[in-house]
Amino acid sequence: MRELFIAFGLFLFIEGILYALFPSKMKNMLKKIDTIKDGQLRIGGFIFAIIGFLIIWYLKK
């Protein structure tokens, strides 16, 4: 459970630092997401979820 909180904290840190350092680029990126089809976002999210799972599985092994 501790690792889950660490991972969530790391996620928030990375997201926050990106918005703090590059606010205009992040706003532009969020506007462009609206032009991407739902299926493409779903596939991309699934791929990143699998990659994240594999990294965690490899490190915990």
C-alpha positions in Angstrom: 0.0 0.0 0.0 2.9 2.3 0.7 4.2 1.9 -2.8 0.8 3.0 -4.2 0.9 6.2 -2.2 4.5 6.8 -3.4 3.4 6.2 -7.0 0.5 8.6 -6.7 2.7 11.2 -5.2 5.2 10.8 -8.0 2.4 11.1 -10.5 1.2 14.4 -8.9 4.7 15.7 -8.7 5.4 15.1 -12.4 2.0 16.5 -13.5 2.5 19.6 -11.3 6.0 20.3 -12.4 5.0 20.1 -16.1 2.2 22.7 -15.5 4.5 24.9 -13.5 7.3 24.9 -16.0 5.4 24.8 -19.3 1.9 26.3 -18.6 1.2 27.5 -22.2 2.5 24.3 -23.8 0.3 22.2 -21.5 -2.8 24.4 -22.4 -2.1 23.9 -26.1 -1.7 20.1 -25.5 -5.0 19.9 -23.7 -6.7 21.8 -26.6 -5.3 19.3 -29.1 -6.6 16.3 -27.2 -10.1 17.3 -28.2 -9.2 16.6 -31.9 -8.1 13.0 -31.1 -10.7 10.3 -31.6 -11.9 8.4 -28.5 -10.6 5.1 -29.8 -7.1 6.5 -30.3 -7.1 7.8 -26.8 -8.4 4.5 -25.4 -5.7 2.5 -27.3 -3.0 4.9 -26.2 -4.1 4.8 -22.6 -4.3 1.0 -22.7 -0.7 0.8 -24.1 0.6 3.1 -21.4 -1.2 1.1 -18.7 0.4 -2.1 -20.0 3.9 -0.5 -20.1 3.4 0.9 -16.6 2.3 -2.6 -15.3 5.3 -4.3 -16.9 7.7 -1.8 -15.4 6.1 -2.3 -11.9 6.1 -6.1 -12.4 9.7 -6.1 -13.5 10.8 -4.0 -10.5 8.9 -6.0 -8.0 10.1 -9.3 -9.4 
